């Protein structure tokens, strides 16, 4: 069982930056990928970025390329999402999730591929 806890969300003006953290406990990210998703009310969760834990392979959604940076700290079992040049349309609840299925080399981008989810952290961008 993996427990994920996000932190770092908040209210920020457009153009600002935030760094979200996803700390894992219960089992290390030994063979998983970790993804960041976001969701606004009445919409499906949207994949934004993911990283394969062992290889460091990264994938970004086109909508965030160049502004979002995902990274991991294996020693701390933590994944980060640096968000820069924030836009009002980035306002959402941001979730991290762990994909525990072995055997993939790429980052999977569908929410159903992820087994464990954090509780989410709200990011609000004011114009």
C-alpha positions in Angstrom: 0.0 0.0 0.0 1.3 3.4 -0.9 0.2 6.6 0.7 0.7 9.9 -1.1 0.5 13.3 0.4 0.6 16.5 -1.8 1.5 19.9 -0.5 2.5 23.3 -1.9 -0.7 24.5 -3.4 -2.0 28.0 -2.8 -3.2 31.2 -4.3 -0.8 32.9 -6.7 -1.0 35.7 -9.2 -0.8 35.0 -12.9 2.8 34.8 -13.9 3.9 33.4 -10.6 5.3 30.1 -9.6 4.6 27.3 -7.2 6.3 24.1 -6.3 4.1 21.1 -5.4 5.4 18.1 -3.5 4.2 14.6 -3.4 5.6 12.5 -0.5 5.1 8.8 -0.5 5.0 6.4 2.5 4.2 2.8 3.0 6.2 1.5 0.1 9.0 3.1 -2.0 8.5 4.0 -5.6 10.7 1.0 -6.5 9.0 0.2 -9.8 6.3 2.7 -10.2 5.8 5.9 -12.1 4.4 8.9 -10.5 2.1 11.3 -12.3 0.6 14.6 -11.6 -3.0 15.3 -12.7 -5.3 18.2 -12.2 -9.0 18.5 -12.1 -11.6 21.3 -12.2 -15.2 20.8 -11.2 -17.3 18.9 -13.6 -14.3 17.9 -15.7 -12.3 14.7 -15.9 -8.8 14.6 -14.4 -6.2 15.8 -16.8 -2.7 14.4 -16.9 0.0 17.1 -16.7 3.3 15.3 -16.1 4.8 12.0 -15.1 8.1 10.4 -14.3 9.2 6.8 -14.2 10.8 6.3 -10.8 13.7 4.0 -11.8 14.7 5.5 -15.1 13.7 9.1 -14.7 11.9 9.1 -18.1 9.6 12.1 -18.1 6.5 13.0 -20.1 4.5 16.3 -20.2 1.2 17.1 -21.5 1.5 19.6 -24.4 -0.5 22.2 -22.5 2.2 22.5 -19.8 5.4 21.9 -21.7 7.9 24.6 -21.0 6.2 25.8 -17.8 6.0 22.7 -15.6 8.9 20.7 -14.5 8.6 17.3 -12.7 11.5 15.9 -10.7 12.1 13.2 -8.1 14.2 12.8 -5.0 14.7 9.1 -4.4 16.2 9.6 -1.0 13.1 11.4 0.2 10.5 9.3 -1.8 9.2 12.6 -3.0 8.2 13.9 -6.4 8.0 17.6 -7.2 6.1 19.6 -9.7 7.5 23.1 -10.3 4.9 25.2 -12.0 6.0 28.5 -13.6 4.4 31.3 -15.6 1.0 30.3 -14.0 -2.1 31.2 -15.9 -5.7 31.4 -14.5 -6.5 28.3 -16.5 -4.1 26.4 -14.4 -6.5 26.8 -11.5 -7.4 23.3 -10.4 -6.9 20.7 -7.7 -3.6 19.0 -8.4 -3.2 15.3 -7.5 -0.3 13.0 -7.6 -0.7 9.4 -8.3 1.4 6.2 -8.4 1.3 3.7 -11.2 2.4 0.4 -9.6 2.3 -1.7 -12.7 5.7 -3.0 -13.7 6.9 -3.7 -17.2 6.3 -0.3 -18.8 9.1 2.0 -20.0 7.0 5.0 -20.9 4.9 7.2 -18.6 1.2 6.3 -18.8 -1.1 9.2 -19.1 -4.6 7.9 -18.3 -5.9 8.2 -14.8 -7.1 4.6 -14.7 -3.5 3.5 -15.1 -2.7 4.8 -11.6 -3.5 2.8 -8.5 -2.8 5.2 -5.6 -3.9 8.8 -5.3 -3.2 11.6 -2.9 -5.9 13.9 -1.5 -5.0 16.8 -3.8 -3.8 20.3 -3.3 -5.6 23.4 -4.6 -3.9 25.7 -6.9 -5.7 29.0 -7.6 -4.3 31.5 -10.0 -5.7 35.0 -10.0 -5.6 37.3 -13.0 
